[in-house]
Amino acid sequence: MLTFRPGRADEPPGRDLLDELIAHLNEVYPGRAPNPGSIAHPEQMIAPHGVFLVGYDEGERPVACGGLRPLQEDGVAEIKRMYVSPHARSRGAGRALLEALEDAARAIGYERVRLDSGPGQVHGQALYRRRATSRSSSTTTTTSRPTGRRSGCSASGRARPLQPPARPPRPRPHRAAGAARPPSRRHRRPSRRRTGCRRPPSCASGA
């Protein structure tokens, strides 16, 4: 289970995690370094209009990070620099990070959230698209080239409104073993006795 706390993208440990992210992206997209595409500045991902979260594991090791910055469109923010260390993956850390950023967007007051992802980030795109189709999600995923320009969009084609977190299922009352079941609320219709005569009542009088 991860614990998320605000930090800065230009200070440890957030900066160290971003260095890992940049090295990873340079491997996925050869030739990216001279033209890194959309750049999120650290000052954009701080309060009051943005946030930068660092996720810590149970041993207080920083293993994930992600930021939120405002866009020019009113009520819309963009998720930037999402990253999970390799040794912390496949444990739900990416989903927890995305949910934490969405919660932060709600707390700031944003109505919609967008996320830009490159075609080489296969596992990340799968997570984003699953989250974008969830009832409790507001994230719209767009696919981008390494230059940062969008080349496609999600099925909805636009950012979805932020929804309140999903309510947990209502617990069922516990019934002790051997206890009688409560009476059913369904009303049963009175049974009809068959007389053996399907003709009108006059047939029984012998008329």
SERO-4910 file (N, C-alpha, C, O; in steps of 0.05 Angstrom, whole numbers):
BEGIN
 pado doro    nc1    nc2    nc3   cac1   cac2   cac3    cc1    cc2    cc3    oc1    oc2    oc3
  Met    A     17    -24      0      0      0      0     18     25      0     37     27     16
  Leu    A     11     44    -18     27     68    -20     14     91     -4    -10     93     -2
  Thr    A     31    109      5     23    133     18     33    156      1     57    157     -5
  Phe    A     16    175     -6     23    197    -23     24    223     -7      6    229      8
  Arg    A     46    238    -13     50    264      0     59    284    -20     74    277    -39
  Pro    A     51    309    -17     60    330    -36     90    334    -34    102    332    -13
  Gly    A    102    339    -57    131    345    -59    136    365    -81    118    379    -90
  Arg    A    161    365    -91    168    383   -113    183    366   -134    197    347   -127
  Ala    A    179    374   -159    192    359   -181    221    366   -184    236    352   -197
  Asp    A    230    388   -172    258    397   -174    273    392   -148    295    403   -145
  Glu    A    263    376   -130    276    370   -105    274    340   -100    254    328   -107
  Pro    A    294    328    -86    292    300    -79    268    296    -60    262    314    -44
  Pro    A    255    272    -61    261    250    -79    247    251   -106    251    234   -123
  Gly    A    229    271   -109    215    274   -135    234    277   -158    229    265   -180
  Arg    A    255    292   -155    273    296   -177    287    271   -185    292    266   -209
  Asp    A    294    254   -165    307    228   -171    289    210   -186    298    196   -205
  Leu    A    264    209   -179    245    192   -194    241    203   -222    238    187   -241
  Leu    A    241    229   -226    238    240   -253    262    234   -270    260    231   -294
  Asp    A    286    233   -257    310    226   -273    307    197   -283    315    191   -306
  Glu    A    296    179   -267    291    152   -276    271    152   -299    274    138   -319
  Leu    A    250    168   -297    230    170   -318    242    180   -344    236    169   -365
  Ile    A    258    201   -343    270    212   -367    289    191   -380    289    189   -405
  Ala    A    304    177   -364    322    156   -375    305    134   -389    313    123   -410
  His    A    283    127   -377    265    107   -389    253    116   -415    252    101   -434
  Leu    A    244    141   -416    232    152   -440    252    154   -463    246    150   -486
  Asn    A    277    161   -456    298    162   -476    304    135   -489    312    133   -512
  Glu    A    300    113   -473    303     87   -484    280     79   -501    283     66   -522
  Val    A    256     86   -493    231     79   -508    230     94   -534    221     84   -554
  Tyr    A    238    120   -533    236    137   -557    265    147   -564    273    168   -555
  Pro    A    279    132   -580    306    140   -588    305    167   -602    288    172   -619
  Gly    A    324    185   -595    325    211   -607    306    231   -594    302    253   -604
  Arg    A    294    223   -572    275    241   -558    289    264   -544    278    286   -542
  Ala    A    313    260   -534    327    280   -517    329    307   -530    323    327   -516
  Pro    A    336    310   -556    337    337   -567    310    350   -570    308    375   -572
  Asn    A    288    334   -571    261    345   -575    242    331   -556    227    314   -564
  Pro    A    243    338   -530    228    323   -510    198    328   -511    183    314   -497
  Gly    A    188    346   -527    159    350   -529    149    368   -507    162    387   -499
  Ser    A    125    362   -497    112    379   -477    127    378   -451    133    356   -440
  Ile    A    135    401   -440    151    403   -416    133    415   -394    121    436   -397
  Ala    A    133    402   -371    119    412   -348    139    423   -329    157    409   -319
  His    A    137    449   -323    156    462   -305    148    457   -276    124    455   -270
  Pro    A    167    454   -258    161    449   -230    142    469   -218    125    462   -201
  Glu    A    144    494   -226    127    515   -214     98    512   -222     80    523   -209
  Gln    A     92    497   -244     65    492   -252     51    470   -235     27    469   -234
  Met    A     68    454   -222     57    431   -207     59    436   -176     67    418   -162
  Ile    A     52    459   -168     51    466   -139     25    480   -133     11    490   -152
  Ala    A     18    482   -108     -6    496    -99     -4    526   -107     18    537   -108
  Pro    A    -27    539   -112    -54    529   -107    -67    516   -131    -89    504   -128
  His    A    -55    517   -155    -69    507   -179    -58    481   -189    -68    469   -208
  Gly    A    -37    470   -176    -25    445   -184    -16    429   -160    -18    439   -137
  Val    A     -4    406   -165      6    390   -144     26    370   -156     23    362   -179
  Phe    A     45    362   -140     64    340   -147     64    321   -124     72    328   -102
  Leu    A     56    296   -130     54    276   -109     77    255   -111     85    248   -133
  Val    A     87    247    -88    107    226    -86     95    203    -70     84    208    -48
  Gly    A     96    179    -81     85    155    -67    107    140    -53    128    134    -64
  Tyr    A    102    133    -28    121    119    -11    109     91     -4     86     89      2
  Asp    A    126     70     -5    117     44      2    117     41     32    122     60     47
  Glu    A    112     16     41    110     12     70    136     16     84    137     20    108
  Gly    A    158     14     69    185     19     81    194     48     78    217     54     83
  Glu    A    175     66     71    180     95     67    200    100     45    214    120     45
  Arg    A    201     82     25    218     86      1    201    100    -20    179     92    -26
  Pro    A    212    122    -32    197    135    -54    197    117    -79    219    111    -90
  Val    A    174    109    -89    172     91   -111    154    101   -134    153     88   -155
  Ala    A    141    123   -130    123    133   -151    120    163   -149    124    175   -128
  Cys    A    113    175   -172    109    204   -171     90    211   -195     86    196   -213
  Gly    A     79    235   -193     61    245   -214     53    274   -207     51    281   -184
  Gly    A     47    289   -228     40    317   -224     14    325   -237      3    310   -253
  Leu    A      4    348   -229    -21    359   -240    -16    388   -245     -8    403   -227
  Arg    A    -22    397   -270    -18    425   -276    -43    436   -290    -57    421   -303
  Pro    A    -49    462   -287    -73    473   -300    -69    476   -330    -46    481   -339
  Leu    A    -91    475   -344    -91    481   -373   -105    507   -377   -117    518   -359
  Gln    A   -103    518   -402   -116    543   -407   -146    541   -407   -160    561   -402
  Glu    A   -156    517   -412   -185    513   -411   -195    513   -382   -183    500   -365
  Asp    A   -216    528   -376   -226    531   -349   -235    504   -338   -249    489   -352
  Gly    A   -227    498   -314   -237    474   -300   -223    449   -309   -232    427   -302
  Val    A   -202    451   -325   -188    427   -335   -159    427   -327   -145    447   -329
  Ala    A   -149    404   -317   -121    401   -310   -109    378   -326   -124    362   -338
  Glu    A    -83    377   -327    -69    356   -341    -51    341   -322    -37    353   -306
  Ile    A    -51    314   -324    -34    297   -308     -7    294   -323     -6    288   -347
  Lys    A     14    299   -309     41    299   -320     60    282   -303     56    279   -279
  Arg    A     80    271   -316    103    258   -303     95    235   -285    106    232   -263
  Met    A     76    219   -294     69    195   -278     91    174   -281    100    168   -303
  Tyr    A    101    164   -259    122    144   -260    121    126   -235    116    135   -213
  Val    A    126    100   -240    128     80   -219    154     65   -222    159     55   -244
  Ser    A    170     63   -202    195     48   -203    190     19   -211    170      7   -204
  Pro    A    209      7   -226    205    -21   -236    199    -41   -213    182    -58   -217
  His    A    212    -38   -190    209    -58   -169    182    -55   -155    175    -72   -138
  Ala    A    167    -33   -161    141    -29   -148    118    -33   -167     95    -29   -159
  Arg    A    123    -42   -191    102    -46   -211     87    -73   -207     96    -90   -191
  Ser    A     65    -75   -221     48   -100   -219     37   -105   -192     31   -127   -184
  Arg    A     34    -83   -176     22    -85   -149      0    -66   -145     -9    -61   -123
  Gly    A    -10    -54   -167    -31    -34   -165    -21     -6   -159    -37     12   -153
  Ala    A      5     -2   -160     16     25   -154      8     45   -175      2     68   -167
  Gly    A      8     38   -200      0     57   -221    -29     66   -218    -35     90   -220
  Arg    A    -46     48   -212    -75     55   -208    -78     72   -184    -93     92   -184
  Ala    A    -64     65   -162    -66     81   -137    -56    110   -142    -67    129   -132
  Leu    A    -34    113   -158    -23    139   -164    -43    155   -180    -48    179   -175
  Leu    A    -55    143   -201    -75    157   -217    -99    165   -201   -109    188   -204
  Glu    A   -109    148   -183   -131    155   -166   -124    178   -147   -141    196   -142
  Ala    A   -100    178   -137    -91    199   -119    -90    226   -133    -97    247   -122
  Leu    A    -81    226   -158    -80    251   -174   -109    260   -180   -114    285   -180
  Glu    A   -127    242   -186   -154    250   -191   -167    262   -166   -181    282   -167
  Asp    A   -161    250   -143   -171    261   -118   -160    289   -112   -174    306   -103
  Ala    A   -135    292   -119   -123    319   -115   -136    339   -134   -140    362   -126
  Ala    A   -143    331   -158   -156    349   -177   -184    357   -166   -191    381   -168
  Arg    A   -198    338   -154   -224    345   -142   -221    365   -119   -236    384   -117
  Ala    A   -200    360   -103   -196    377    -80   -189    406    -88   -197    425    -75
  Ile    A   -174    409   -110   -167    436   -120   -191    449   -132   -194    474   -131
  Gly    A   -209    434   -144   -233    445   -156   -236    441   -186   -253    453   -199
  Tyr    A   -219    424   -197   -221    418   -226   -245    400   -232   -253    384   -215
  Glu    A   -257    405   -255   -280    389   -264   -272    366   -282   -286    346   -284
  Arg    A   -250    370   -297   -241    349   -316   -211    347   -315   -196    365   -307
  Val    A   -201    323   -323   -172    317   -323   -165    304   -349   -180    287   -359
  Arg    A   -143    312   -361   -133    300   -386   -105    289   -381    -90    298   -364
  Leu    A    -99    268   -397    -73    255   -395    -62    249   -422    -77    237   -439
  Asp    A    -37    256   -428    -24    252   -454     -4    229   -451     12    230   -433
  Ser    A     -6    210   -469     12    186   -467     22    179   -494      8    181   -514
  Gly    A     48    170   -495     60    163   -520     54    134   -528     47    118   -511
  Pro    A     57    127   -554     50    100   -563     68     78   -552     61     55   -552
  Gly    A     92     85   -543    111     66   -533    105     58   -504    116     38   -494
  Gln    A     88     72   -491     82     67   -462     57     48   -462     35     57   -454
  Val    A     61     23   -469     39      5   -473     25     -1   -447      0      1   -446
  His    A     40     -7   -426     27    -14   -401     13     10   -389     -9      7   -377
  Gly    A     25     33   -391     12     57   -381    -14     63   -396    -34     71   -383
  Gln    A    -14     60   -422    -38     65   -437    -61     46   -430    -84     55   -428
  Ala    A    -54     21   -425    -75      2   -417    -88     11   -391   -112      9   -387
  Leu    A    -71     20   -372    -82     30   -346    -99     54   -351   -121     56   -339
  Tyr    A    -90     73   -367   -105     98   -371   -132     93   -384   -152    105   -376
  Arg    A   -132     75   -404   -157     70   -418   -177     55   -400   -201     60   -402
  Arg    A   -167     37   -384   -185     24   -365   -197     44   -345   -221     43   -339
  Arg    A   -180     62   -336   -189     82   -317   -208    102   -330   -227    111   -317
  Ala    A   -204    108   -356   -220    128   -370   -248    117   -374   -267    133   -376
  Thr    A   -252     91   -375   -279     80   -380   -292     72   -354   -315     63   -354
  Ser    A   -279     77   -331   -291     71   -305   -311     92   -298   -308    115   -305
  Arg    A   -332     84   -283   -353    103   -275   -343    125   -257   -352    148   -258
  Ser    A   -323    118   -240   -313    137   -221   -290    154   -231   -279    170   -216
  Ser    A   -283    151   -257   -260    165   -268   -269    188   -285   -291    189   -295
  Ser    A   -251    207   -287   -255    230   -305   -233    234   -324   -232    254   -339
  Thr    A   -214    215   -325   -190    218   -341   -195    211   -370   -206    189   -375
  Thr    A   -188    228   -388   -189    222   -417   -160    219   -427   -144    237   -422
  Thr    A   -155    197   -439   -128    191   -449   -125    199   -478   -142    194   -494
  Thr    A   -103    212   -484    -96    218   -512    -69    206   -519    -51    207   -502
  Thr    A    -66    196   -542    -41    184   -551    -25    205   -566    -35    219   -583
  Ser    A      1    207   -560     17    227   -572     42    215   -585     51    193   -578
  Arg    A     53    230   -604     79    223   -615    101    232   -595     95    246   -576
  Pro    A    126    223   -599    147    232   -581    150    262   -580    161    272   -560
  Thr    A    141    277   -600    143    306   -599    123    318   -580    126    342   -573
  Gly    A    103    303   -571     84    314   -553     58    322   -566     39    329   -552
  Arg    A     57    322   -593     32    330   -606     13    306   -607     21    284   -612
  Arg    A    -12    311   -601    -31    290   -600    -38    280   -628    -43    295   -646
  Ser    A    -39    253   -630    -45    241   -656    -71    225   -654    -80    214   -675
  Gly    A    -83    222   -631   -107    207   -628   -120    214   -602   -109    230   -586
  Cys    A   -143    203   -596   -157    209   -571   -173    185   -563   -175    166   -577
  Ser    A   -184    187   -539   -200    166   -528   -226    164   -543   -233    180   -560
  Ala    A   -242    143   -536   -267    139   -550   -286    162   -546   -302    168   -564
  Ser    A   -285    175   -522   -303    197   -517   -295    222   -533   -313    238   -539
  Gly    A   -269    225   -539   -260    248   -554   -258    273   -538   -248    293   -549
  Arg    A   -265    273   -513   -263    297   -496   -261    289   -467   -268    267   -459
  Ala    A   -251    308   -451   -247    301   -423   -274    297   -410   -294    311   -416
  Arg    A   -275    278   -392   -300    272   -378   -301    286   -352   -280    291   -340
  Pro    A   -325    293   -342   -327    307   -317   -318    290   -293   -322    266   -293
  Leu    A   -307    303   -273   -299    289   -249   -324    279   -234   -342    295   -230
  Gln    A   -324    254   -226   -345    243   -211   -336    238   -182   -312    235   -178
  Pro    A   -355    239   -163   -347    232   -136   -337    204   -134   -345    187   -150
  Pro    A   -320    198   -115   -310    170   -112   -333    151   -109   -353    157    -97
  Ala    A   -329    127   -119   -350    107   -118   -355     99    -89   -336     96    -73
  Arg    A   -381     95    -82   -388     87    -55   -381     57    -51   -385     41    -69
  Pro    A   -371     50    -27   -366     22    -22   -392      6    -21   -412     17    -13
  Pro    A   -392    -20    -27   -416    -36    -26   -427    -38      2   -412    -39     22
  Arg    A   -454    -38      5   -466    -39     31   -463    -67     43   -470    -87     30
  Pro    A   -453    -69     67   -448    -96     79   -475   -110     84   -494    -97     92
  Arg    A   -475   -136     80   -499   -152     85   -499   -160    115   -479   -165    127
  Pro    A   -523   -160    127   -525   -168    155   -517   -197    159   -523   -214    143
  His    A   -502   -202    181   -492   -228    187   -514   -245    200   -526   -236    219
  Arg    A   -518   -269    190   -538   -287    202   -524   -311    214   -509   -325    200
  Ala    A   -528   -316    240   -515   -338    253   -523   -364    241   -545   -367    231
  Ala    A   -505   -384    244   -511   -410    233   -535   -422    248   -536   -422    272
  Gly    A   -554   -433    233   -578   -446    244   -600   -427    250   -622   -435    257
  Ala    A   -596   -401    247   -617   -381    252   -638   -382    231   -632   -388    207
  Ala    A   -663   -377    238   -685   -377    219   -683   -354    200   -675   -332    208
  Arg    A   -690   -358    175   -690   -337    156   -713   -318    161   -735   -326    170
  Pro    A   -709   -292    157   -731   -273    160   -753   -278    140   -747   -287    118
  Pro    A   -778   -272    147   -800   -277    129   -797   -261    103   -788   -238    104
  Ser    A   -805   -272     81   -803   -259     55   -823   -237     53   -845   -239     64
  Arg    A   -815   -215     40   -834   -192     36   -853   -197     13   -872   -182     10
  Arg    A   -849   -217     -3   -866   -222    -25   -893   -234    -16   -893   -251      1
  His    A   -915   -224    -27   -941   -234    -20   -949   -256    -40   -949   -251    -64
  Arg    A   -955   -278    -29   -963   -300    -47   -993   -299    -53  -1009   -292    -35
  Arg    A  -1000   -304    -77  -1028   -305    -84  -1042   -330    -72  -1030   -351    -72
  Pro    A  -1067   -327    -63  -1081   -351    -52  -1084   -371    -74  -1091   -365    -96
  Ser    A  -1080   -397    -66  -1082   -419    -85  -1112   -423    -92  -1129   -420    -75
  Arg    A  -1117   -431   -117  -1144   -437   -126  -1148   -467   -128  -1132   -481   -141
  Arg    A  -1169   -477   -115  -1175   -505   -116  -1190   -512   -141  -1207   -497   -150
  Arg    A  -1182   -534   -153  -1195   -543   -177  -1219   -560   -169  -1217   -578   -152
  Thr    A  -1242   -555   -181  -1267   -570   -175  -1271   -594   -193  -1288   -610   -188
  Gly    A  -1255   -597   -214  -1258   -618   -233  -1278   -613   -255  -1281   -629   -273
  Cys    A  -1291   -590   -253  -1311   -582   -273  -1302   -556   -285  -1300   -536   -271
  Arg    A  -1298   -556   -310  -1288   -532   -324  -1311   -516   -337  -1306   -496   -350
  Arg    A  -1337   -526   -334  -1359   -511   -346  -1370   -491   -326  -1361   -492   -303
  Pro    A  -1389   -475   -333  -1400   -455   -314  -1412   -469   -290  -1416   -493   -290
  Pro    A  -1417   -454   -267  -1427   -466   -243  -1453   -481   -246  -1459   -499   -230
  Ser    A  -1469   -475   -267  -1495   -489   -271  -1491   -519   -276  -1510   -534   -271
  Cys    A  -1468   -528   -284  -1464   -556   -289  -1464   -572   -264  -1470   -596   -265
  Ala    A  -1458   -560   -241  -1458   -574   -215  -1485   -578   -204  -1489   -595   -187
  Ser    A  -1505   -562   -213  -1533   -564   -202  -1549   -585   -217  -1571   -592   -207
  Gly    A  -1539   -596   -239  -1554   -616   -253  -1575   -605   -271  -1592   -620   -281
  Ala    A  -1575   -578   -276  -1595   -566   -293  -1589   -572   -322  -1604   -563   -340
***
